[in-house]
Amino acid sequence: MIKSEVSHARLDESTRVNKANKILSVLGDYVNIGECNVIDIGTGSGHIATEMGKVCKSLTSVDLYDERVEKDNYEFVKVDDERLPFKDGMFDVAISNHVIEHVPNQNLHVKEIRRMLKPGGVFYLATPNRFWYMDPHYKLPFITWLPRFANNI
């Protein structure tokens, strides 16, 4: 890596660590995360799962692809689609952090999360604001304001 790539990688990592701490803070209002079995949908680089896995009873993270940089403190399961290979009522907490906007079948995504959550379980769902001026994924201004067929990058 050249110097600018290294600093970008550190920035990306610190941003994701901050996001993990934000998620933990929000969840802390509802559960004692240290006593929870957690499912994280959308592993990505693994930074968020690694941080959260340090404090959860257990953390399982799933993704369509294995693009992990960080692999500690959680179990990874590769999946083929929205259907998840876990028993009903297996998790206390489910996290879908900036994933649902990428999922072809959003109804099935939510139904699977509901199926896997224990009664009284907590579902953390975060998604970007479509009407914000800057797209969070591609860093392109106003692209999300276009009709879906025109902004499907």
Stockholm file with secondary structure:
# STOCKHOLM 1.0

chainA/1-153         MIKSEVSHARLDESTRVNKANKILSVLGDYVNIGECNVIDIGTGSGHIATEMGKVCKSLTSVDLYDERVEKDNYEFVKVDDERLPFKDGMFDVAISNHVIEHVPNQNLHVKEIRRMLKPGGVFYLATPNRFWYMDPHYKLPFITWLPRFANNI
#=GR chainA/1-153 SS CCHHHHHHHHHHHHHHHHHHHHHHHHHHTTCCGGGCEEEEECCTTSHHHHHHHTTSSEEEEEESSCCCSCCSSSEEEECSSSCCCCCTTCEEEEEEESCGGGCSCHHHHHHHHHHHEEEEEEEEEECCCTTSSBCTTTCCBTGGGSCHHHHCC
#=GC SS_cons         CCHHHHHHHHHHHHHHHHHHHHHHHHHHTTCCGGGCEEEEECCTTSHHHHHHHTTSSEEEEEESSCCCSCCSSSEEEECSSSCCCCCTTCEEEEEEESCGGGCSCHHHHHHHHHHHEEEEEEEEEECCCTTSSBCTTTCCBTGGGSCHHHHCC
//
